[in-house]
């Protein structure tokens, strides 16, 4: 009897433990399989805990770190839809640009990119950002190559903002200066080592504009064609053109492959245009000093945008005159906040875009404008960086040529910026800076404010002068 009872108890316990172990094992397996899946699904619905703006550039390049602190100063404690917006810096050289941009596109928290602080680097990265789905808005702080207008033909707008005017305008300003200066024989030096996308374009565009503007045959043909349609005498124009149309590019070289000394000295060069980056500006000016040190006639040097922080350390007496081009007046160069200005502008613009996004998403229309799927996720508080990118792009598009962004680096120096559909800034111009001796130091001044700017060309036959204004009327 006891044996039967003991056997019954053991059987019952075995069944109980077998059932319990099976249930426990099943539960454990379920947790192991379903748990991560549930977490993934939950994460997919709720989205990232922070949204990120990626600040990308070569942090060893002068001015990039300054811009980082500028944007951090202007943009802090931002939130979109209750989610914190975080700034993340990425150290990337132009060679790394494509690889880094692909990584940023693949991240679920990316809402915007500021960078890459180089036309060469941005030319390799922009395709990744603009062709993402949806596109990642980009602010280009200092890139000026006009060919960076990358867009998907299937979309009517690509969210891109450029904070500086483009190099076609810079080349035009350089040629205007050449003409006003009365230069005749020009040497173009390219620095293709660090940022070839920038330097090759500006050199080629400068040469093209010189050739187009000083095409004497075409100029006279236009005059003769005009004379056939109206009562117009081309005699004065022909006399003026015969003396004026002499400017030409007689030499084009690479900075790291200088030409023979005797060749340079035989060309009677009176003007040098340097298309290069800041890091090699002193190398270029030192080379020029060596080429012309034994000649009584020394050329004038005009350096393209980006050389200002090196040229003011160059002894001005080694060449005839030193000039550079920039998109701000030279007085701004001596503002302590000058190095951080690109980042500060980007931050202030972003802050206003965020404000407009928040205001827009406070209304039903603003929510629906980004699309019904986005609106559905917004209503149920499912976070999505893609939805934020759509909202940012929408506000950027609404502001095209209409809405101004207030930039106030100091309370006394406020200005507005507007942008075209292709992202180009409206209203910013290039300035020619002149390097002068000011007491015991060198200083940049605005060339057009320190010169009479009436360049005359003497016609030998009648000693009559024609100003640039006269030439524009003739055309």
C-alpha positions as CSV (number, residue, x, y, z in Angstrom):
1,X,0.0,0.0,0.0
2,X,2.7,2.4,1.0
3,X,4.7,1.4,-2.0
4,X,1.8,2.2,-4.3
5,X,1.3,5.5,-2.7
6,X,5.0,6.4,-2.9
7,X,5.0,5.4,-6.6
8,X,1.9,7.6,-7.2
9,X,3.5,10.6,-5.5
10,X,6.7,10.2,-7.5
11,X,4.8,10.0,-10.7
12,X,2.8,13.1,-9.9
13,X,6.0,15.0,-9.0
14,X,7.7,14.0,-12.2
15,X,4.7,15.1,-14.2
16,X,4.6,18.4,-12.3
17,X,8.4,19.1,-12.8
18,X,8.2,18.0,-16.4
19,X,5.3,20.4,-17.0
20,X,7.1,23.2,-15.1
21,X,10.4,22.7,-16.9
22,X,8.7,22.6,-20.3
23,X,6.8,25.8,-19.5
24,X,9.9,27.5,-18.1
25,X,12.0,26.5,-21.1
26,X,9.2,27.7,-23.4
27,X,8.9,30.9,-21.6
28,X,12.7,31.4,-21.6
29,X,12.9,30.7,-25.3
30,X,10.0,33.1,-25.9
31,X,11.7,35.8,-24.0
32,X,14.9,35.2,-25.9
33,X,13.2,35.3,-29.3
34,X,10.3,37.7,-28.7
35,X,12.0,40.1,-26.3
36,X,14.6,41.5,-28.8
37,X,11.9,41.5,-31.5
38,X,9.5,43.4,-29.2
39,X,12.3,45.8,-28.3
40,X,13.1,46.3,-32.0
41,X,9.5,46.9,-32.8
42,X,9.1,49.3,-29.9
43,X,12.2,51.1,-30.9
44,X,11.0,51.3,-34.5
45,X,7.8,52.9,-33.3
46,X,9.2,55.2,-30.7
47,X,12.3,56.1,-32.6
48,X,15.6,57.6,-31.4
49,X,15.9,59.3,-28.0
50,X,17.9,62.2,-29.6
51,X,18.1,63.7,-33.0
52,X,21.6,64.6,-34.2
53,X,23.1,67.4,-36.4
54,X,26.5,66.2,-37.7
55,X,29.1,68.8,-38.0
56,X,31.7,67.4,-40.5
57,X,35.1,68.8,-41.5
58,X,38.8,68.4,-41.2
59,X,39.2,69.7,-37.6
60,X,42.9,70.3,-38.3
61,X,42.0,72.9,-40.9
62,X,42.1,76.5,-39.8
63,X,38.7,77.9,-38.9
64,X,36.8,74.6,-38.7
65,X,37.1,74.3,-34.9
66,X,36.3,78.0,-34.6
67,X,33.1,77.3,-36.5
68,X,32.3,74.4,-34.3
69,X,32.3,76.6,-31.2
70,X,30.4,79.3,-33.2
71,X,27.5,76.9,-34.0
72,X,27.5,75.5,-30.5
73,X,27.2,79.0,-29.1
74,X,24.3,79.9,-31.4
75,X,22.5,76.6,-31.1
76,X,21.9,75.1,-27.7
77,X,19.2,73.2,-25.8
78,X,17.1,72.7,-29.0
79,X,14.2,70.2,-29.2
80,X,12.0,69.0,-32.0
81,X,8.7,67.3,-31.0
82,X,10.0,67.0,-27.5
83,X,13.1,65.2,-28.6
84,X,16.5,66.7,-27.8
85,X,18.7,67.9,-30.7
86,X,22.4,67.1,-30.2
87,X,25.4,68.4,-32.1
88,X,28.1,65.9,-33.0
89,X,31.4,66.7,-34.5
90,X,33.0,64.4,-37.1
91,X,36.7,64.8,-38.0
92,X,36.9,63.9,-41.7
93,X,39.4,64.9,-44.4
94,X,38.3,65.3,-48.0
95,X,39.6,61.8,-48.7
96,X,37.2,60.5,-46.1
97,X,34.2,62.5,-47.2
98,X,32.3,59.9,-49.2
99,X,32.8,57.1,-46.7
100,X,31.8,59.4,-43.7
101,X,28.7,60.6,-45.6
102,X,27.5,57.1,-46.2
103,X,27.8,56.3,-42.5
104,X,25.8,59.5,-41.6
105,X,23.1,58.6,-44.1
106,X,22.7,55.2,-42.5
107,X,22.2,56.5,-39.0
108,X,18.6,56.6,-37.7
109,X,19.1,59.9,-35.8
110,X,20.5,62.1,-38.6
111,X,18.4,65.2,-39.2
112,X,20.9,67.6,-40.8
113,X,24.6,68.1,-41.7
114,X,26.8,71.1,-41.5
115,X,30.0,70.8,-43.5
116,X,32.3,69.6,-45.0
117,X,34.2,73.0,-45.1
118,X,35.8,72.2,-48.4
119,X,34.4,72.2,-52.0
120,X,36.4,69.1,-52.8
121,X,35.0,67.2,-49.7
122,X,31.4,68.4,-50.2
123,X,31.5,67.4,-53.9
124,X,32.1,63.8,-52.7
125,X,29.5,63.8,-50.0
126,X,26.5,65.8,-51.3
127,X,25.3,63.1,-53.5
128,X,24.9,60.8,-50.5
129,X,22.9,63.4,-48.5
130,X,20.7,64.7,-51.3
131,X,19.8,61.3,-52.7
132,X,18.9,59.8,-49.3
133,X,15.2,59.1,-48.7
134,X,14.2,61.6,-47.6
135,X,17.1,64.0,-48.4
136,X,19.2,65.1,-45.5
137,X,19.3,69.0,-45.3
138,X,22.8,70.4,-45.6
139,X,24.3,73.8,-44.7
140,X,27.6,74.6,-46.6
141,X,29.4,77.1,-44.4
142,X,32.3,78.1,-46.6
143,X,32.1,76.0,-49.8
144,X,31.9,78.3,-52.9
145,X,32.2,76.1,-56.0
146,X,29.0,76.7,-58.0
147,X,29.0,73.1,-59.3
148,X,27.9,71.8,-55.8
149,X,24.3,72.2,-56.8
150,X,23.4,68.5,-56.5
151,X,19.8,67.6,-56.9
152,X,17.6,64.6,-57.6
153,X,15.6,65.3,-60.8
154,X,12.6,63.4,-59.3
155,X,12.3,66.1,-56.6
156,X,11.4,69.7,-57.1
157,X,13.7,70.9,-54.2
158,X,16.8,69.8,-52.5
159,X,17.4,71.1,-49.0
160,X,20.7,72.9,-49.4
161,X,21.9,76.3,-48.0
162,X,25.1,78.0,-48.9
163,X,26.5,80.7,-46.7
164,X,29.0,82.3,-49.0
165,X,28.7,83.6,-52.6
166,X,29.9,81.3,-55.4
167,X,33.2,81.3,-57.2
168,X,31.8,82.4,-60.6
169,X,31.1,85.7,-58.8
170,X,34.5,85.7,-57.2
171,X,36.2,85.2,-60.6
172,X,34.2,88.0,-62.0
173,X,35.3,90.3,-59.2
174,X,38.9,89.3,-59.8
175,X,38.6,90.2,-63.5
176,X,36.9,93.5,-62.6
177,X,39.9,94.2,-60.4
178,X,42.4,93.3,-63.2
179,X,40.6,95.6,-65.6
180,X,40.4,98.5,-63.1
181,X,44.1,98.0,-62.3
182,X,45.1,98.1,-65.9
183,X,47.0,94.8,-65.8
184,X,48.4,93.5,-69.0
185,X,50.4,90.3,-68.6
186,X,49.0,87.8,-66.0
187,X,50.4,84.7,-64.3
188,X,47.9,82.3,-62.8
189,X,49.2,80.0,-60.0
190,X,47.1,77.1,-58.8
191,X,47.4,75.3,-55.6
192,X,45.8,71.9,-56.3
193,X,47.2,70.1,-53.3
194,X,44.5,70.6,-50.7
195,X,41.2,71.6,-52.3
196,X,41.4,71.1,-56.1
197,X,37.7,71.4,-56.6
198,X,37.9,75.0,-55.4
199,X,41.2,76.1,-56.9
200,X,40.9,74.5,-60.3
201,X,37.5,76.0,-60.9
202,X,38.4,79.5,-59.8
203,X,41.6,79.5,-61.9
204,X,39.8,78.2,-65.0
205,X,36.9,80.6,-64.6
206,X,39.2,83.6,-64.1
207,X,41.1,82.7,-67.3
208,X,37.9,82.2,-69.3
209,X,36.5,85.6,-68.2
210,X,39.8,87.3,-69.1
211,X,39.7,85.8,-72.5
212,X,36.0,86.6,-73.0
213,X,36.3,90.2,-71.8
214,X,39.4,91.0,-73.7
215,X,38.3,89.5,-77.0
216,X,39.1,92.5,-79.1
217,X,37.7,91.1,-82.4
218,X,34.4,90.2,-80.9
219,X,34.2,93.6,-79.1
220,X,34.7,95.5,-82.4
221,X,32.3,93.2,-84.3
222,X,29.6,94.1,-81.8
223,X,30.3,97.8,-82.3
224,X,30.1,97.4,-86.1
225,X,26.9,95.5,-85.9
226,X,25.4,98.2,-83.7
227,X,26.6,100.8,-86.2
228,X,24.6,99.1,-89.0
229,X,21.4,99.4,-87.1
230,X,21.7,102.9,-85.6
231,X,23.7,106.0,-86.3
232,X,26.8,105.1,-84.4
233,X,30.4,105.9,-85.0
234,X,32.9,103.2,-84.0
235,X,36.0,105.3,-84.4
236,X,36.4,106.2,-80.8
237,X,35.6,102.6,-79.7
238,X,38.3,101.3,-82.1
239,X,40.9,103.7,-80.7
240,X,40.1,102.8,-77.2
241,X,40.0,99.1,-77.8
242,X,43.4,99.1,-79.7
243,X,45.1,100.4,-76.5
244,X,43.0,98.6,-73.9
245,X,42.6,95.0,-75.1
246,X,46.1,93.8,-74.2
247,X,45.5,91.9,-71.0
248,X,46.2,88.2,-71.3
249,X,47.2,85.2,-69.2
250,X,50.7,84.5,-70.3
251,X,51.5,81.7,-67.8
252,X,49.5,79.2,-65.8
253,X,51.4,76.9,-63.4
254,X,50.9,74.6,-60.4
255,X,52.3,75.9,-57.1
256,X,54.2,72.7,-56.4
257,X,55.8,72.7,-59.9
258,X,57.2,76.2,-60.4
259,X,58.4,77.2,-63.8
260,X,62.0,78.0,-64.7
261,X,63.2,81.4,-63.3
262,X,64.4,82.6,-66.7
263,X,61.0,81.9,-68.2
264,X,59.1,83.9,-65.6
265,X,61.5,86.8,-65.9
266,X,61.3,86.9,-69.7
267,X,57.5,87.3,-69.8
268,X,57.3,90.8,-68.4
269,X,54.6,89.8,-65.9
270,X,52.9,92.6,-64.1
271,X,50.1,90.8,-62.3
272,X,49.8,87.4,-60.5
273,X,46.5,85.7,-59.6
274,X,46.9,83.0,-56.9
275,X,44.1,80.4,-56.7
276,X,44.9,78.5,-53.6
277,X,44.2,77.6,-50.0
278,X,45.3,79.4,-46.8
279,X,47.9,76.8,-45.8
280,X,50.1,77.4,-48.9
281,X,49.6,81.2,-49.3
282,X,53.0,82.0,-47.7
283,X,54.7,79.4,-50.0
284,X,53.2,81.2,-53.0
285,X,54.3,84.7,-51.8
286,X,57.8,83.5,-51.0
287,X,58.1,82.0,-54.4
288,X,57.1,85.2,-56.0
289,X,59.6,87.2,-53.9
290,X,62.4,84.9,-55.2
291,X,61.2,85.1,-58.8
292,X,61.2,88.9,-58.9
293,X,63.7,90.0,-56.3
294,X,66.3,91.0,-58.9
295,X,63.9,92.8,-61.3
296,X,63.2,96.5,-61.1
297,X,59.5,95.9,-62.0
298,X,57.6,93.7,-59.5
299,X,54.1,92.4,-60.1
300,X,50.9,92.9,-58.1
301,X,49.5,89.9,-56.3
302,X,45.7,89.1,-56.1
303,X,45.0,86.0,-53.9
304,X,41.7,84.2,-54.1
305,X,39.4,83.8,-51.1
306,X,41.0,82.0,-48.2
307,X,44.4,83.6,-47.9
308,X,43.7,86.4,-45.5
309,X,45.1,84.8,-42.4
310,X,48.5,84.2,-44.0
311,X,49.0,87.2,-46.2
312,X,49.0,89.8,-43.4
313,X,52.3,88.1,-42.3
314,X,54.0,88.6,-45.6
315,X,56.4,91.6,-46.0
316,X,54.6,93.8,-48.5
317,X,57.8,95.3,-49.8
318,X,58.8,92.0,-51.6
319,X,56.2,92.6,-54.4
320,X,54.5,95.7,-55.7
321,X,51.2,95.3,-54.0
322,X,49.2,92.6,-52.2
323,X,45.5,92.1,-52.5
324,X,43.0,89.4,-51.7
325,X,39.3,88.7,-52.2
326,X,36.7,87.9,-49.5
327,X,33.0,87.9,-49.1
328,X,33.1,90.2,-46.1
329,X,34.6,93.7,-45.8
330,X,38.1,93.7,-44.3
331,X,36.9,95.5,-41.1
332,X,35.2,92.2,-40.2
333,X,38.6,90.4,-40.3
334,X,39.7,92.3,-37.1
335,X,36.5,91.3,-35.2
336,X,37.5,88.7,-32.6
337,X,34.5,86.6,-33.7
338,X,35.6,86.5,-37.3
339,X,37.0,82.9,-37.2
340,X,33.8,81.5,-35.8
341,X,31.5,83.4,-38.1
342,X,30.5,80.6,-40.5
343,X,29.5,78.4,-37.7
344,X,27.7,81.2,-35.9
345,X,25.7,82.0,-39.0
346,X,24.8,78.4,-39.6
347,X,23.6,78.1,-35.9
348,X,21.5,81.2,-36.0
349,X,19.8,80.1,-39.3
350,X,19.2,76.6,-37.9
351,X,17.7,78.1,-34.7
352,X,15.2,80.1,-36.8
353,X,14.4,77.0,-38.9
354,X,13.7,75.0,-35.8
355,X,11.4,77.8,-34.5
356,X,9.5,77.7,-37.7
357,X,9.2,73.9,-37.6
358,X,7.8,74.0,-34.1
359,X,5.4,76.8,-35.0
360,X,4.3,74.9,-38.1
361,X,3.8,71.6,-36.3
362,X,1.5,73.4,-33.8
363,X,-1.2,73.5,-36.5
364,X,-3.0,70.6,-38.3
365,X,-2.0,72.0,-41.7
366,X,1.7,72.2,-40.8
367,X,1.6,68.6,-39.6
368,X,-0.2,67.3,-42.8
369,X,2.2,69.3,-45.0
370,X,5.0,66.7,-44.4
371,X,2.7,63.9,-45.6
372,X,0.0,61.6,-44.0
373,X,2.4,58.9,-42.8
374,X,4.5,61.6,-41.1
375,X,1.4,63.2,-39.6
376,X,0.2,59.8,-38.3
377,X,3.5,59.1,-36.6
378,X,3.5,62.6,-35.1
379,X,0.0,62.2,-33.6
380,X,1.0,58.9,-31.9
381,X,4.3,60.4,-30.8
382,X,6.4,57.9,-32.8
383,X,9.7,59.6,-33.3
384,X,11.3,59.6,-36.7
385,X,14.4,61.5,-37.9
386,X,13.1,61.2,-41.4
387,X,9.9,63.1,-40.5
388,X,12.1,65.9,-39.0
389,X,14.1,66.0,-42.1
390,X,10.9,66.5,-44.1
391,X,9.8,69.2,-41.8
392,X,13.2,71.0,-42.0
393,X,13.2,70.8,-45.8
394,X,9.6,72.1,-46.0
395,X,10.5,75.2,-43.9
396,X,13.7,75.7,-46.0
397,X,11.7,75.5,-49.2
398,X,9.0,77.9,-47.9
399,X,11.7,80.5,-47.2
400,X,13.1,80.6,-50.8
401,X,13.7,84.2,-51.9
402,X,10.9,85.3,-49.5
403,X,11.7,84.8,-45.8
404,X,14.8,86.5,-44.4
405,X,17.0,85.0,-41.7
406,X,18.1,87.5,-39.1
407,X,21.8,87.2,-38.4
408,X,23.0,89.2,-35.4
409,X,26.6,88.4,-34.5
410,X,26.5,91.6,-32.5
411,X,23.6,93.8,-31.6
412,X,25.1,96.7,-33.6
413,X,25.8,94.6,-36.7
414,X,22.6,92.9,-37.7
415,X,21.8,91.7,-41.2
416,X,19.4,89.5,-43.1
417,X,20.1,86.6,-45.4
418,X,17.9,85.1,-48.1
419,X,18.5,82.1,-50.3
420,X,17.7,81.0,-53.8
421,X,16.1,77.6,-54.8
422,X,19.6,76.1,-55.5
423,X,20.7,77.2,-52.0
424,X,22.8,80.2,-53.1
425,X,22.8,83.1,-50.7
426,X,21.3,86.4,-51.9
427,X,22.9,89.7,-51.3
428,X,26.4,88.7,-50.3
429,X,29.2,90.2,-52.5
430,X,32.9,89.9,-52.8
431,X,35.3,92.6,-51.7
432,X,38.9,93.3,-52.7
433,X,41.2,93.8,-49.7
434,X,44.4,95.7,-50.0
435,X,47.3,95.0,-47.7
436,X,49.0,98.2,-46.5
437,X,51.7,99.2,-44.0
438,X,49.9,100.8,-41.0
439,X,52.5,102.1,-38.6
440,X,54.5,99.1,-37.5
441,X,52.2,96.4,-38.8
442,X,50.4,95.2,-42.0
443,X,46.7,95.8,-42.2
444,X,43.9,95.0,-44.7
445,X,41.7,97.8,-46.0
446,X,38.9,98.0,-48.5
447,X,40.6,98.7,-51.9
448,X,37.6,100.5,-53.3
449,X,37.4,102.8,-50.3
450,X,41.1,103.8,-50.4
451,X,41.5,104.4,-54.2
452,X,39.9,106.8,-56.6
453,X,38.8,103.8,-58.7
454,X,38.8,105.7,-61.9
455,X,41.2,103.7,-64.0
456,X,42.1,105.5,-67.2
457,X,43.6,104.3,-70.4
458,X,45.6,106.8,-72.5
459,X,45.0,106.9,-76.2
460,X,48.3,107.9,-77.7
461,X,46.9,109.5,-80.8
462,X,44.8,112.2,-79.0
463,X,45.9,111.7,-75.3
464,X,42.2,111.3,-74.4
465,X,41.4,109.0,-71.5
466,X,38.5,106.6,-71.2
467,X,37.2,105.4,-67.9
468,X,35.7,102.0,-67.1
469,X,32.4,103.7,-66.9
470,X,32.8,104.8,-70.6
471,X,33.6,101.3,-71.6
472,X,30.5,99.9,-70.1
473,X,28.4,102.5,-71.9
474,X,30.1,101.6,-75.2
475,X,29.2,97.9,-74.8
